[in-house]
Amino acid sequence: MEYFSVAEGRKLSGLRLVLTANVPGPWGESAKAIFAARNVPYAAVAQVAMEANDDLFAWTGYRNAPIAILDDEPPLTGWLDIVMLAERLGSGPSLLPEAGRDRALCIGFSNEICGRGGLGWERRIPILEKVYGNAPLSDDAPPRQHEVLRQYGYSRTAVAAASVRMANILTALAAQLGSQAAAGSDYLVGDRLSVLDIHWACFSNMFSPLPRDVNPMPDYLWPLYSELPDAVAAALDPALLKHRDRIYNRHIGLPLDYQETSSQSRGRL
């Protein structure tokens, strides 16, 4: 993928989408897939994982990705704000169901995946512990490490609770998928693609990564994403992964495209 630097992105008009370069961050991958499904073009701007990103903060007030910035409108970071922007700007079939109950299910389940305390949030907590070792909040840890861990809700108590929460969400998703299959639908809600299908497909990579030939993740990410707590592994129904594969092959497309190309790295390095 070709990324603009933050300095370059600030000079552009139209939609800029700040993404974490070189890793398949599930919030960013979801935003990319949603804008693509709604035929919304954007310029990708690079953010660097786990770094201060001071230039990005000076521009947007945020250090993390994704961030959607349309012309002079306020930057958007929330998953639902990004969905609604895609709905506003895009063309073709909506990614939100028309029927009220289906729409509520779609948004509610997507929040269980993307929102604070949701599947991605809880998955990140034990990953942080693996990254930072047995004493991630030690007094001699770098200040940025403390800032990141506090921001993402890390604590020993949170680690213990994360597996239960993830297992509950995965079990609910599997039940929803089974109900839909019994009704003759290939999708998690309704009878066509929705943001829920996209969100699950993109976030599933944190639980069972797509193969290396279509997913060129850095080596350090593979064990972090593929090694699951026992309760979470037991709750990950194979049917959910088959659904993920179907959504990628039918709608999103493979291989994943997030590695930075050399032609655009000049602005950051």
N, C-alpha and C positions, 0 to 999 in steps of 0.2 A: 504494500500500500504506500502511496505517496502522501507524506505528511508535510504540512507547512509548519514552520516554527511559530511560536507565539507571536514574535514580532511581525512575521509575515501575515499571520492570521488576523491580527488587529487591523491591518490595512485593507483587508478584503471586505466586500459587501456580500449580501445574501446570507445563507446559512453556513455557519462554521460549527463543526462538531469536534469537540476536544475528546481525544481518545488516548488511552494508554498504549504507547507504541511497543510493539514486539511481544506483547502477551495478549491472550484472548480473554480480557476482562469481561465477565458475563453481562454487566450492565452496559458496557460499551458495545459488545457484540449484539446485544438485543437492540440497542438504538440503531445501529447500522442496518440490521435486518428489517426493522420496522420502517425506517425511511426508504429503504430499497423497495419493500413491498408496496409502499404508497407512492412510489415513483418521485421521491423528493431528492433532488441533488444537493450535495453539501461539499464543503472543503474540509478535509480532515486536518486537525491541528494536533501536534504531538504533546502529550503529557508524559512525564517520566515516573514510573511506579516507585512509591515509597521515598521519593525525594521531596524537598521543600517546594519546588516549582514556584519560586517567588515571582517570576515574571508573569506566570498565569494568574497568581493571586492578585497582582497589581492590576491586571486587566479585568478579571471577572469577580474577584472576591472569593474564589474557591481555589483549592489546590488539587482536587481530585478530578477524576473523569468518570462518566462522560459529562460534558457541559455542552448545551446547544445554545448558540448565540445567533439570533436572526437580526441582521442589520443593527439598529440602535435599541432594540428591545432588551429588557433585562435578561441576563443569562438564566437558563433553566437547567436544573440538575436532577430533579425528581423524576422517577420513572414514569409516573402518570402525566406529568407536565410534558414530557417528551412525546408520549403517546398522543396527547391531545394536539400538540404542535404538528405531528405527522398527519393527524386527521384533518387539521385545518388547511395545511399546505398541499396535501396529496391529492391523488386522483385514483380512480378505480375503486374496487370493493373496499368498504370500510373494514378495519380490523377489530371493530367493536360490534358485537351482535346488536340487532335492532330490538329483539324481544327483551322486555324489561328484566325478567328473571335470568335469562342467559347473560345479559349485560352485567348484571350484578355478580353472577358467578364468575364471569371472565375477569372483572376488575378485582373481585375479592381474592380469587386464587392467584392472580398476578401479584397482588400485594403480599400474599403468603410466600411468594417466591422472591420478589424484589425489594420489599419494604423493610424497614428497620425491624429486627426480630424475625425476619423471614428466612427462607432457605439459604439464600446467598450470604446474608448477614451472619447466621449461625455457623455456616460452614467455614467462614473466615476466621472465627474465634480459635478453634483448635489448630488451624493452619498457622496463625500467628504464634501460637505456643511452640510449634515445631520450628518455625523460622528463628525465633529468638531464644530457644533453649529452655532450660528448666527454671530459670529465674528472670523472666522477661522484664519485670518491674523492679529489678535491683537498683540500689541507689547509685551505682556507678554506670548504669546504662546511659547512652547518649540522650540528650533532651528530646531529639526528634523521635526516638523510639518510644519514650513515655507519651509524647503527644499522640502518636499514631495509635498506640494501644488504648489510651483513654478515649480517643475519638471513636474507635470501633467497639468499645464496650468490653474490653478484655478484663477478666478477673478469673481466679480459680473457680469461683462459683459459676461464672458464665460458661467455662469449659465443661463443667460437669452437667450443666443443664442443656447445652447445645445439642447433644446427641438425642435426647428425648424430643426436643422441639423438631429437629430435622426428621426424625423417624415419623413423628405425627403428621408432618406436612406431606412427606412422601406417601404415607399410607392413604391420606385423603386424596392425593392426586391419582394414585392407582385406582382407588374406588371410583373416582369420577371418570377416569378413562374406561374402566370396565362397564360402567353404566352407559356411557356413550357408545361403546362397541356393541352392547346388547341392543341398542336402539338403531344400529346400522350406520353409525357415524365414525369417520376416521379422525375426528378432531375432539379436543378436550371439552369444548362447549359448542353447541349449535352444529351446523352442518357444513361449515366452511372455515377457512383459516382465520384465527384470531390472534391478538397479541399474546394470549395465554399459551398457545402452541409455540410461538416464537420464544417467549420467556423461558418456558420449560426446556426447549431445545438448547438454548444458549447456556442456561445455568446448569444443565446436566453435565456439562464438561467439567465441572468442579467435583463431580461424583464418579464419573466414568468417562475419561477423556476419549474423544474421537481418535482414531488411529493416526500414527505419526505421518503417514503418507498424505493425509489431508489436514493435519493439525501440527504444524512445525513449532510446538512449544519449546521454550528453553529447557534444557535437561533438568534444571533444579525444580521445575514445576511438576514434573510427572509424578514423583512420589507424594508431593503435597496434595495433588488433586486425586490420585488414584487409591491412596491408602485410607480406608474408611473405618470409623468405629464400628464394632460388631453390630450394634443396634441399627445403625444407619444402613450398613450393607444388607442386613436382613430385610429392611423396609424398601429397598430399591428393587421394585418389581421389574423383571426383564421386559414386561410389556411397555413400561415407560421408556426404556431405551430403544425398543423397536419403534415406538412412536417418534422419539427423537430422530432416529435415522430417517424415517419417512418424511418428516418435516424438512430436514436438511435436503434430502434428495429431490423432493417434490417442489419445495418453495424457496428455501434460503440459498442453496447451492454450496458446493464444495469445490476446491479446498477452502479452508478459512484463510482470509487475507488480512493479516495484521502486522506482518513484518515490514520494517522500515526499509524503503529503497534508498540506495546511496545518493540518487539524484536530489532527494529532498532533505538529506541529513545535514547539508551544509549550513542550514540556518540555526542548528541547535548545538553542533559539536564544536 
